[in-house]
Amino acid sequence: RQGATPVAHLQSLPDFVLEDWPEYEWRGLQLDCVRHYMPVEYIKTYLRAMAFYKANVFHWHLTDDQAWRLEIPQRPKLVKANRWQPEFYSTADVVAIVEYAASLFINVLPTIETPGHSLAALAAYPELACRPGPFEVPKTRVGTYTDIMCVSKKDVEDFAADVFAEVARLFPYGYVHVGGDEAPTITWESSEHVKAFAGKAGLNNLGADVMEAWFCRLSQLLAKHNRTLVMWDDHFVNRFGVTRLCPDAEKTWVVQAWKLDPPLGLPGQDSISPAFPFRTIASPMKSVYLDYPVAVIDYNKTLAWTPGAKHGNTLGGCANMWTEDSEPKDVGGKVYPRYLGITERLWGGVLASRALHREGGRPGDSRPGSLDLPERAAALQHCTADGPLLAKFGFKCGKFERVRNGRSPTWARAYVDTSMDSYSPEFSPAQALDDDDESYFWAIAPKRGDSFEVGWRQSAKSQTGDVLGKWFKRLVASSGAVDRPGDQLEEGELWVKQWLPSAQDSGYEAKWSKVAQFQDGSAIAQGEALEQGPVVGVRILCTASQTKWFALREITATPGTARPHPAVDELPEPHHAHGRSPHGSKYWNEGW
């Protein structure tokens, strides 16, 4: 147990019986080896750490839009479609990893994505799609792609037969993951192949009905190889309206739940409903997605999570490590220490009722206090320089939780206004104004015309008679977070609002002007454009809609040479707008 108190100082121990067993049979950890290739030796290290913390199922993500990493001799073009990263896992590589995992008592669950997340397969074999190719393999993930396998075609059925026969040969575990998430059916709805299939099968729609038929066909195909189908939970939101349900699906399908929408999840929780009739693996994205920032999922949150009822259809859980923004060197610090909390909950420890039968047990204890340290204290020991994570596996722990800084002095009394939707309160606009490179404002897929604005207001003359404003010689807006470097603003502009001499009279007027364009995620303004007058507002303008989320890491300003500000009586009245933001933003008065 990770929480056991060290006893190295003891010369001997009295005879005793130690009882411990897992609460859940499925204690998984996933690794996405598509978006970034993970070398074989690295995967072995990943497996050793899993075994050390009692995980027993390695979810190996092998195919997606960006690459197909698994060699299939019957389909040699698949691995040749890896345009950006040509690496793949040969048959020998797979055998070596599966055998190594078995020596650690870990089962390997391969994930072969269908019918969506399959652009790499479509690029290699365009006949698998509903529309003519060619198809391009994207370098990185940008949203959800609408081209998916045209499952009514015989080409796709033959492809699945070839692929899953080889998968069953290579992977002895009794389960195979077939994907099923984020598969828009737009191309199906306009496909003559799909329409003909649906008509012949007596299906009422070209979406959920066809999806049900596809999973039913795959479960039958896998059954011939004595394998059980595992699928993501996306399909179950619409399954209530399916015309023809797959016979015995509740017995032959296993669901990995990442969304936990009804009917899978309990309201307001990240746990599986005991009423859901399918065997289920809990993988809620808001509790166990380890690619997510610590500000969303910290160590304490992992300890608060439970997969679902310990008896019934909840098999256990799996934490997911997606690698769109993570190379091998980044993975360890994202997985740990958070997986320590997750695996603690999956193993479960000694029940309170058992603890009462042991000396030192107290009502409400989850384990005998005489044996175990508190979870956090134990995890901290595992993350020290001589702790097992670094000493045994070379994994340097990331943060347990995010330490919040206050506002940067530059923006101490500034307002913030944005029309963009923040992912959660932990990523409020103020996080881009705190001089902390690890915090950021995280916006969901900004649209053209969306803006982020920060500035100063003053409705009355100050003691010095100056208008609140600042002189800058350099201004930088940086997007893309440390833990999500790809979440950049793809097309945008940086504007400033300055008090400038009026062209109409001898007074002053506030003018907006563009001072920089975003390039490679950053906009940098400096020199004469900034030095014409004191800055009272800074605005980031999104000039094109994007499906990628936007992490505004920081807006930093280098002070310029202070010059006389215009006096209040030289400014037009009123010299700024009062009241709500023109966007109706809830952040309008933040910082005051």
HELIX and SHEET records of a PDB file:
HELIX    1   1 VAL A   40  PHE A   52  1                                  13    
HELIX    2   2 LYS A   77  LYS A   80  1                                   4    
HELIX    3   3 THR A   91  SER A  103  1                                  13    
HELIX    4   4 LEU A  119  ALA A  124  1                                   6    
HELIX    5   5 PRO A  126  LEU A  128  5                                   3    
HELIX    6   6 LYS A  154  LEU A  170  1                                  17    
HELIX    7   7 ILE A  186  GLU A  189  1                                   4    
HELIX    8   8 GLU A  192  ALA A  201  1                                  10    
HELIX    9   9 ALA A  208  ALA A  223  1                                  16    
HELIX   10  10 ASP A  234  VAL A  237  5                                   4    
HELIX   11  11 ARG A  239  GLY A  241  5                                   3    
HELIX   12  12 ALA A  249  THR A  252  1                                   4    
HELIX   13  13 MET A  285  VAL A  288  1                                   4    
HELIX   14  14 TYR A  299  LEU A  303  1                                   5    
HELIX   15  15 PRO A  328  VAL A  335  1                                   8    
HELIX   16  16 ARG A  338  TRP A  347  1                                  10    
HELIX   17  17 ALA A  352  ALA A  355  1                                   4    
HELIX   18  18 GLU A  375  HIS A  382  1                                   8    
HELIX   19  19 PRO A  388  PHE A  393  1                                   6    
HELIX   20  20 PRO A  409  TRP A  411  5                                   3    
HELIX   21  21 PRO A  425  PHE A  427  5                                   3    
HELIX   22  22 PRO A  429  ALA A  432  5                                   4    
HELIX   23  23 GLY A  527  ALA A  529  5                                   3    
HELIX   24  24 VAL A  568  GLU A  570  5                                   3    
SHEET    1   A 9 TRP A  26  ASP A  32  0                                        
SHEET    2   A 9 VAL A  57  HIS A  61  1                                        
SHEET    3   A 9 ASN A 107  THR A 114  1                                        
SHEET    4   A 9 TYR A 175  GLY A 179  1                                        
SHEET    5   A 9 THR A 228  TRP A 232  1                                        
SHEET    6   A 9 TRP A 253  ALA A 257  1                                        
SHEET    7   A 9 ARG A 279  ALA A 282  1                                        
SHEET    8   A 9 THR A 314  ALA A 319  1                                        
SHEET    9   A 9 TRP A  26  ASP A  32  1                                        
SHEET    1   B 5 TYR A 415  THR A 418  0                                        
SHEET    2   B 5 SER A 451  GLY A 455 -1                                        
SHEET    3   B 5 VAL A 535  CYS A 542 -1                                        
SHEET    4   B 5 GLY A 492  PRO A 501 -1                                        
SHEET    5   B 5 TYR A 508  GLN A 517 -1                                        
SHEET    1   C 4 PHE A 441  ALA A 443  0                                        
SHEET    2   C 4 PHE A 550  PRO A 559 -1                                        
SHEET    3   C 4 PHE A 472  SER A 479 -1                                        
SHEET    4   C 4 SER A 522  GLN A 526 -1                                        
END                                                                             
